[in-house]
Amino acid sequence: MAERIDACRALLSPVNVVVELRLPHDEFALGELFSYRSDIRIELERIVPTRECSMPFVWVATDDTSFLADITPETPALESIAVLSETENGALCRLVWSDSAQGIHEILTGQDATLLDTVGNEEGWLFRIRFPDHDSTTRFREACDERSISYEVRRIYPVDEFPTKRYGLTDEQREALSTAFASGYFHVPRKTSLSELAETLDISPQAASGRLRRGLERMLEATLLPRSDSVESREG
C-alpha cells in the first residue's frame, strides 16, 4: 500500500516530465514472449504521441530467433507478430495491435502522453513516458488504478534531461546510427555504402562518417567506461 501511495504522489509531479515505470511481465501484452525464452531483451521505441502511431515495431535481442517464427499471440491485445528481418543478435518484428487492446497499451494510446521507449528483460518492463501536464498524469494514474495495473515509479525528471539523450547522443547522431543499423551498414558484408547512407541522411559522406564515429564513441563511453565521478571516488 505504501508503494502505491508513493507512486500516486510521484505522478502528481510538475508539468512536462518523464516518468520511468517498472511493470511485471504480465502487465504488458508482449510479456508472453518471456514464456518462450526468459533471457531475451525486448525493445520498443516511439518518439511521437502513441495515439498517432502505436508501437508497430519491436526488436527482440536473442541468439536464437527460431521461437519467433510460429508465435500466435494468446493475448487479445495483439493480432499478430511477424518477423521482418533477422541477424545473429536478434530479430526485428512487426506488431499488429487489436482495436480492442486492453491494459497499458490501450491506456497510452488514449492519453496525451508520449512513449519515449520501452525495454523488457527477465526483470520485467521499463517504460519511459513523457507527460505534458498535470491533468495527463492524473488521467494515466486513474486509468491504471481502474484496470488494477501494477506498476512502480522508479524515477521522475524534467523532459530536457531525457538522454537521446540516452547514452548522451544528439538527435543527429541517433538518426545516423539508427539509419545505418536499419539499412545494414554494420553488416558483414555491408548492405549499404557510406555514400548511400549519407544520401539518405541528406548530408555529405564525411559528415555521415563523423556522426557515426562520435555517436559510437558516446555509446561506448556510456556503456563500457565508468563515469568520471566513479573514477574519482575510487582514485580518492
Buried (B, 14 or more C-beta within 10 A) or exposed (E): EEEEEEBBEBBEBEEBBBBBBBBBBBBBBBBBBBEEBEEBBBBBBBBEBBBEEBBEEBBBBBEEBEBBEEBEBEBEBBBEBEBEEBBEEBBBBEBEBBEEBBBBBBBBBEBBBBBBBBBBBEEBBBBBBBBBEBEBBBBBBEBBEEEEBBBBBBEBBEBEEBEBBBBBBBEBBBBBBEBBBEBBBBEEEBEBEBEBBBBBBEBEBEBBBBBBEBBBEBBEBBEEEEEEEEEEEEEE
